[in-house]
Amino acid sequence: MEKENQCTENKELLPMLDSERTMSLGDYTILWAGMTINIVGFSLGAQYYNGGKGLSPWTVVWVMLIGYAIVTFFTILIGEIGTSYGIPFVVYSRAPFGYKGARVAGLLRAIPGIYWFGFLTFIGAEAMNYMMSIIFPGFNNLTLMIIAFAIMQIVNAMYGLEAMAKLDWIAIPSLGILFSAILIMILKKYNVSIPDIMSAKASGGYSIPYAIAGIAGGWITMALNGCDLTRKIKRDKNYEKMSFLQRNRRAIFGQVIGLMLVGVLTMLVGMAAGITSGYWDLNEVINDLFTNKVSLILCYICVVFAQWSTNTAANLLPPSLVMLSIFPKMKYSVSTIICGVISVAILPWTIQDSGGFLINIQNWISQLLGPIIGIVLADYYLIRKCKVNVTDLYKPGGEYEYNNGYNMSAFAALIISFIIGLFFEGYAFFVGLFLSIFVYYILMKYYTLKKYNPDIGKEISFYPDNN
């Protein structure tokens, strides 16, 4: 099938052909590792301990393992949509939310990406500013560095996911070396051993579910966009005859290594730095541990690459695709520029109210997006049984028209789950997630399907309309 310009959809959102699925297992694993080995993960490791006010080191380890396992599980489930049908999240969300209602779900998903792109741009720019002050004594222009770093990332993102993945081949080894050096310097400067660090006392200031949701919140946005990445992975010719695990084996392997393993190691180094130095900001940790100018410059270069590799694929790509779904005639490069500019213009780095502010922000995000994940999973696996009418996802007035383009069952489930979740502080993510699955399934089965009678359970491939 050729991709013809015979529908109003932006070509970036059309189903991926097998000839366009060029991402290898290595590229996919490196892409996830590049997104995961980041400064926020490092900082969270320190903030979970929070100067002894948070969790004990061993509790943090269990929280990390469970949190990343949850994210990996949901990312693989939603990634199956991209593997089987080659469609992005903003397109599939039309199935549960309606052809027009999907824009609302997309905007809710875009909010965290907009925030994190701006925040991580600030961290990277801060490292650039430190580096410039070493090379040129007296230099101090953080605003200029923020603008420069934002431009570099936006330009890279404009060339697509493969261009982002190529940068990871530089960023990951660089940051891996940096984190190893930090750990060695911590043990040397503070004259401690790893058992000493792991035996540090803490008051247990966070509940376990709240802490787990804190990790999930940071990556639950990427769980929603799992199909945005898997639609690029090479797949077998006879994938339809394979089991779920066989079909998604590349995604599973890439995420277990690139997300779970790398994520846990990143947070462990951050936790060690937080316990010994008291700092959560990687730039401050570097200043505390290193004094040689050359070493400092190399460290800051690593920080810049780390932010860059995470920011483009994890935070700038998803809102850019959302914008394309709202304005289909817009070019991908233009949507990338607009989202990047908005992210920096809102100054998200000004929200730093406590030593655990990142954990709080991650929880707010998980509370917002948990119900959306539940609705999407219930729709794909329980309502449609993994059989999707792809053609109508691109046609107003088709199966996903519902009530003038909006599926009230999805929005009722979203609102009910979110509001009830507010009454369960520390458990909002889990309450919203599972409640949304139940409410959406009941409303769809006993109201929406009976009223609109869409052709559920019938798989129809995408072919552009010739009319």
C-alpha positions in Angstrom: 0.0 0.0 0.0 1.3 3.4 -0.9 0.8 6.4 1.4 -1.1 8.8 -0.7 -2.2 12.3 0.2 -5.9 11.3 -0.1 -6.9 11.9 3.4 -6.8 15.0 5.6 -4.4 13.4 8.1 -0.8 14.6 8.5 1.5 12.0 7.0 3.5 11.7 10.2 0.4 10.2 11.8 -0.5 7.6 9.1 0.1 3.9 9.8 3.7 2.8 9.4 4.5 0.6 6.5 6.9 -2.3 7.0 9.4 -0.5 4.7 9.3 2.4 7.1 10.0 0.3 10.2 13.7 0.8 10.2 14.6 0.8 13.9 16.7 -2.2 15.0 16.6 -3.9 18.5 19.9 -2.1 19.3 18.5 1.3 18.3 15.4 0.7 20.3 17.3 -0.4 23.4 19.7 2.5 23.1 16.8 4.9 22.6 15.2 3.8 25.9 18.6 3.8 27.7 19.2 7.3 26.4 15.9 8.5 27.7 16.3 6.8 31.1 19.9 7.7 32.0 18.9 11.2 32.8 19.3 13.9 35.4 15.7 13.6 36.7 16.3 9.9 37.5 19.6 10.8 39.2 17.9 13.6 41.2 15.0 11.4 42.2 17.4 8.9 43.7 18.6 11.7 46.0 15.2 13.1 46.7 13.7 9.8 47.8 16.3 9.8 50.6 15.8 13.6 51.1 18.5 14.1 53.8 17.2 11.2 55.9 13.6 12.5 55.8 12.5 10.1 53.1 13.0 6.4 52.5 15.8 4.1 53.6 18.2 3.1 50.8 17.0 -0.5 50.6 13.4 0.7 50.5 14.3 3.0 47.6 15.7 0.0 45.7 12.5 -1.9 46.0 10.5 1.2 45.1 12.6 1.6 42.0 12.3 -2.0 40.9 8.5 -2.1 41.4 8.0 1.4 39.8 10.0 0.7 36.7 8.4 -2.8 36.3 5.0 -1.2 36.4 6.0 1.3 33.7 7.6 -1.4 31.6 4.4 -3.5 31.8 2.1 -0.8 30.7 4.4 0.5 28.0 4.6 -3.0 26.4 0.8 -3.3 26.6 0.2 0.0 24.8 3.2 -0.6 22.5 1.4 -3.6 21.1 -0.8 -1.2 19.3 2.1 0.3 17.4 3.6 -3.2 16.7 0.4 -4.6 15.2 -1.1 -1.5 13.5 1.7 1.0 13.2 -0.4 3.9 14.6 0.6 6.5 17.2 -1.2 7.2 20.5 -2.9 10.4 19.3 -4.6 8.4 16.5 -5.5 5.3 18.5 -7.0 7.5 21.3 -9.8 8.3 18.8 -11.1 4.8 19.5 -11.9 5.3 23.2 -12.4 9.1 23.3 -14.0 9.7 19.9 -12.6 11.3 16.7 -12.7 14.8 18.2 -12.4 13.8 21.9 -9.0 12.3 21.3 -7.7 15.9 21.1 -8.6 16.4 24.8 -6.7 13.2 25.8 -3.8 14.3 23.7 -3.6 17.7 25.3 -3.7 16.1 28.8 -0.8 13.8 27.7 1.1 16.8 26.2 1.2 18.8 29.5 3.9 16.7 31.2 6.0 16.6 28.1 5.8 20.4 27.8 6.8 20.8 31.5 9.7 18.3 31.4 11.2 19.6 28.2 11.5 23.1 29.7 12.8 21.8 33.0 15.5 19.6 31.5 16.5 22.3 29.1 17.2 24.5 32.1 19.3 21.8 33.8 21.3 21.3 30.6 21.7 25.0 30.1 22.9 25.4 33.7 25.6 22.9 32.9 26.5 24.8 29.8 26.7 28.0 31.8 29.0 26.4 34.4 31.2 25.1 31.5 31.4 28.5 29.8 32.3 30.2 33.1 35.3 27.8 33.4 36.5 28.4 29.8 35.8 32.1 30.0 36.2 33.3 33.6 33.5 35.9 34.5 31.0 34.5 32.0 27.4 34.2 33.4 24.5 34.3 31.0 22.1 31.5 31.9 19.3 32.9 29.7 21.5 32.8 26.6 22.4 29.2 27.4 18.8 28.2 27.8 17.9 29.7 24.4 21.0 28.1 22.8 20.3 24.6 24.3 16.6 24.7 23.4 17.5 25.6 19.8 20.0 22.7 19.5 17.4 20.2 20.8 14.6 21.4 18.7 16.7 21.2 15.5 17.7 17.7 16.4 14.1 16.7 17.1 12.9 18.1 13.7 14.8 15.3 12.0 12.7 12.6 13.6 13.1 9.7 16.0 16.1 8.1 14.2 18.1 11.3 14.5 17.3 11.3 18.2 18.4 7.7 18.6 21.8 8.4 16.9 22.6 11.0 19.6 22.1 8.3 22.3 25.1 6.4 21.0 27.2 9.3 22.2 25.2 10.3 25.3 24.9 6.9 27.0 28.6 6.0 27.2 29.4 9.6 28.2 26.9 9.6 31.1 27.8 6.1 32.1 31.4 7.1 32.5 30.3 10.2 34.4 28.1 8.3 36.8 30.9 5.7 37.4 33.3 8.6 38.1 30.9 10.2 40.5 30.4 7.0 42.5 34.2 6.4 42.7 34.7 10.0 43.9 31.9 9.7 46.5 33.5 6.6 48.0 36.9 8.3 48.0 36.0 11.8 49.2 33.6 10.7 52.0 35.6 7.6 52.9 32.6 5.3 52.7 31.7 2.0 51.2 28.6 0.9 49.3 27.4 -1.1 52.4 27.9 2.1 54.5 25.7 4.0 52.0 23.0 1.3 51.9 22.8 1.2 55.8 22.0 5.0 56.0 19.1 5.7 58.3 15.9 7.4 57.2 12.6 8.3 58.8 10.4 6.9 56.1 8.7 10.2 55.1 7.0 8.8 52.0 4.4 6.0 51.8 5.5 3.1 49.6 2.6 3.5 47.1 3.2 7.3 46.9 6.9 6.6 46.2 6.1 4.0 43.5 3.7 6.4 41.9 6.4 9.0 41.9 8.5 6.8 39.6 5.6 5.7 37.5 4.5 9.4 37.1 7.8 10.2 35.4 7.5 7.5 32.8 3.7 6.9 32.6 3.7 9.6 29.9 6.0 7.3 27.8 3.8 4.4 28.5 0.9 6.2 26.8 3.2 6.8 23.9 4.7 3.3 23.8 3.1 2.8 20.4 4.8 5.9 19.0 8.1 4.1 19.4 7.2 0.5 18.7 5.6 1.5 15.3 9.2 2.2 14.2 10.6 -1.2 15.1 11.3 -3.8 12.5 8.8 -6.6 12.7 8.6 -10.2 11.3 6.6 -10.8 8.1 4.4 -13.4 9.8 3.8 -11.3 13.0 0.1 -11.9 12.8 0.6 -15.6 13.6 2.9 -14.9 16.5 2.0 -14.8 20.2 1.9 -11.5 22.1 5.3 -12.2 23.6 6.9 -13.3 20.3 5.5 -10.3 18.5 6.7 -7.8 21.1 10.0 -9.5 22.1 12.1 -6.7 20.7 10.1 -4.1 22.7 10.2 -6.2 25.9 14.0 -6.7 25.7 14.7 -3.1 24.8 12.6 -1.8 27.7 13.8 -4.3 30.4 17.4 -3.3 29.6 17.0 0.3 28.5 14.4 1.3 31.1 14.4 -1.0 34.1 18.2 -1.8 34.4 19.5 1.6 33.3 16.8 3.4 35.4 17.6 1.6 38.6 21.4 2.1 38.2 20.9 5.8 37.5 18.8 6.3 40.6 21.2 4.3 42.8 24.1 6.7 41.8 21.8 9.7 42.6 20.8 8.2 45.9 24.5 7.7 46.9 25.3 11.3 46.0 22.3 12.5 48.0 23.2 10.5 51.1 26.8 11.6 51.1 26.8 15.2 49.8 23.2 16.2 50.5 22.7 17.5 47.0 20.1 16.4 44.4 21.2 18.6 41.6 23.8 16.8 39.4 25.5 20.1 38.6 26.0 20.8 42.3 27.3 17.3 42.9 29.9 17.7 40.2 31.0 21.0 41.7 31.3 19.2 45.1 33.3 16.3 43.8 35.6 17.6 41.1 38.1 20.5 41.2 40.2 20.0 38.1 39.0 22.3 35.3 39.3 19.7 32.5 37.4 17.2 34.6 34.6 19.7 35.3 34.3 20.6 31.6 34.1 17.0 30.6 31.5 16.4 33.3 29.3 19.2 32.1 29.5 18.1 28.5 28.2 14.7 29.7 25.3 16.5 31.5 24.4 18.4 28.3 24.3 15.2 26.2 22.3 13.4 28.9 19.6 16.0 28.9 19.6 16.2 25.1 19.2 12.4 24.6 16.3 12.3 27.1 14.5 15.5 26.2 13.9 15.1 22.5 12.3 11.6 22.3 10.7 11.5 25.7 9.4 15.0 26.1 9.3 17.0 22.8 8.1 14.3 20.4 4.8 13.4 22.1 3.4 16.9 22.3 4.5 17.6 18.8 2.5 14.6 17.5 -0.5 15.9 19.6 -0.3 19.2 17.8 -0.2 17.5 14.4 -3.4 15.6 15.3 -5.1 18.9 16.1 -3.7 20.8 13.1 -3.2 18.1 10.4 -1.9 20.6 7.8 0.9 21.7 10.0 4.4 20.4 9.3 6.1 18.2 11.9 9.1 20.7 12.1 6.7 23.6 12.8 4.9 21.7 15.6 8.2 20.7 17.1 9.3 24.4 17.2 6.1 25.6 18.7 6.1 22.9 21.5 9.7 23.6 22.2 9.2 27.4 22.5 6.1 27.0 24.8 8.1 24.6 27.0 10.8 27.2 27.7 8.4 30.2 27.8 6.5 28.8 30.8 9.7 28.7 32.9 8.9 25.3 34.6 12.2 25.4 36.5 10.8 28.0 38.8 8.7 25.3 40.5 11.2 24.1 43.2 9.4 24.3 46.5 11.0 21.6 48.5 13.7 18.9 48.6 11.2 16.4 47.2 9.5 18.6 44.7 10.3 16.2 41.8 8.5 13.4 43.5 5.4 15.5 44.1 5.4 16.6 40.4 5.7 13.0 39.3 2.8 12.0 41.4 0.6 14.8 40.1 1.4 13.6 36.6 0.6 10.0 37.4 -2.7 11.1 39.0 -3.6 12.9 35.8 -2.6 10.2 33.3 -3.4 7.0 35.2 -7.1 7.1 34.2 -6.2 7.7 30.5 -4.0 4.6 30.5 -6.8 2.6 32.1 -9.3 3.7 29.5 -6.9 3.0 26.5 -6.1 -0.5 27.9 -9.7 -1.3 28.6 -10.7 -0.2 25.1 -8.0 -2.2 23.2 -7.9 -5.4 25.2 -11.4 -5.7 26.8 -13.7 -3.9 24.4 -12.1 -4.5 21.0 -10.1 -7.7 21.8 -7.1 -6.2 19.9 -9.1 -5.9 16.7 -9.1 -2.4 15.4 -10.9 -0.7 12.5 -7.9 1.4 11.5 -9.6 2.9 8.4 -12.2 4.7 10.5 -9.5 6.1 12.9 -8.7 8.5 10.0 -12.3 9.2 8.9 -14.8 11.6 10.6 -18.2 10.1 10.8 -17.1 6.5 11.1 -17.0 4.0 13.9 -15.5 6.5 16.3 -17.9 9.4 15.7 -20.1 8.5 18.8 -21.8 11.7 20.0 -20.6 14.4 17.5 -17.0 13.0 17.8 -17.0 12.5 21.6 -17.4 9.3 23.5 -19.1 10.3 26.7 -18.3 7.0 28.3 -14.6 7.7 28.1 -14.9 11.2 29.5 -17.2 10.0 32.3 -14.7 7.3 33.3 -11.9 9.9 33.1 -13.6 12.4 35.3 -15.0 9.9 37.8 -11.7 8.1 38.2 -9.7 11.4 38.6 -12.0 12.9 41.1 -12.3 9.8 43.3 -8.5 9.4 43.1 -8.2 12.8 44.8 -9.6 11.4 48.0 -6.8 8.7 48.1 -3.7 10.7 48.7 -0.7 8.6 47.8 -2.8 6.0 46.0 -4.4 8.3 43.4 -2.5 6.8 40.5 -3.5 3.2 41.3 -7.1 4.1 42.2 -7.5 6.2 39.0 -6.0 3.5 36.8 -8.0 0.5 37.9 -11.2 2.5 38.5 -11.1 3.9 35.0 -10.8 0.4 33.5 -13.9 -0.8 35.4 -16.0 2.3 34.8 -15.1 2.5 31.1 -15.8 -1.1 30.4 -19.2 -1.0 32.2 -20.3 2.2 30.4 -19.2 1.0 27.0 -20.8 -2.5 27.3 -24.1 -1.4 28.7 -24.5 2.0 27.2 -22.3 3.1 24.3 -22.2 -0.1 22.3 -25.9 -0.5 22.6 -26.6 3.0 21.5 -24.1 3.5 18.7 -23.5 -0.2 17.9 -20.0 0.3 16.3 -18.6 -2.7 14.5 -16.6 -3.8 17.4 -14.2 -6.8 17.1 -13.6 -6.4 13.3 -10.1 -5.7 12.1 -10.0 -3.3 9.1 -6.6 -2.2 7.7 -5.9 1.3 6.6 -6.5 2.3 3.0 -6.8 6.0 2.0 -10.2 6.9 0.6 -10.1 7.4 -3.1 -13.1 9.7 -3.1 
